[in-house]
Amino acid sequence: MRRVRPGAAASRAGTSGASGGSADRGTGGARGARADGEERALSSVPAPGPDAGSGGHGTPEDLPRLWHVTLSVSGQEVPLTEVRRGLEQLAHDHPFLLTSRYAGDHAEIRYWEEARDLHDAAAVALRLWGEHRRTAGLPPWEIVGLEVIDRETYHQRVAEGYGPPPAAPVGIQPF
């Protein structure tokens, strides 16, 4: 068996008996079995460094990633000047916003979020409108849509001609 948990390596070395002892002694003396077990346990974990994320699967889970978020809100008709003023204030308070498109009864906000995983990025996005409704003067609309995709998927969609184009007109635009 090659896959060994770090704590299990020492206990298994003691139960391997004489059959594994001679091979271990040739590679490291009395500590050979333990050192060998530690090496196996660490070989499946990418070492921190510039090549740790190669292949996309070796990225440690606790490092933040970029997620493209599209939040759609909708509700009763509100004067366009109020919607625009609220979105401008939200963009001023939170300069991470890329674009906002709006009409009298709905709006769409697109931005990049840095988060550990999709769940964290979605949780922040779902709180955004409600938490800033009063401070930014946003309409009392509800969230009717949410899309959160990773950076690679976003760029792949754009390259293939699917999905939203890159946010060229950064800012707040009417639909």
Stockholm file with secondary structure:
# STOCKHOLM 1.0

chainA/1-175         MRRVRPGAAASRAGTSGASGGSADRGTGGARGARADGEERALSSVPAPGPDAGSGGHGTPEDLPRLWHVTLSVSGQEVPLTEVRRGLEQLAHDHPFLLTSRYAGDHAEIRYWEEARDLHDAAAVALRLWGEHRRTAGLPPWEIVGLEVIDRETYHQRVAEGYGPPPAAPVGIQPF
#=GR chainA/1-175 SS CCCCCTTHHHHHHHHSHHHHHHHHHHHHGGGHHHHHHHHHHHHTSCCSSTTTTTTSSCSCTTSCEEEEEEEEEECSCCCHHHHHHHHHHHHHHCTTEEEEEECSSEEEEEEEEEESSHHHHHHHHHHHHHHHHHHHTCCSCEEEEEEEEEHHHHHHHHHHTCSCCCCCSCEEEEC
#=GC SS_cons         CCCCCTTHHHHHHHHSHHHHHHHHHHHHGGGHHHHHHHHHHHHTSCCSSTTTTTTSSCSCTTSCEEEEEEEEEECSCCCHHHHHHHHHHHHHHCTTEEEEEECSSEEEEEEEEEESSHHHHHHHHHHHHHHHHHHHTCCSCEEEEEEEEEHHHHHHHHHHTCSCCCCCSCEEEEC
//
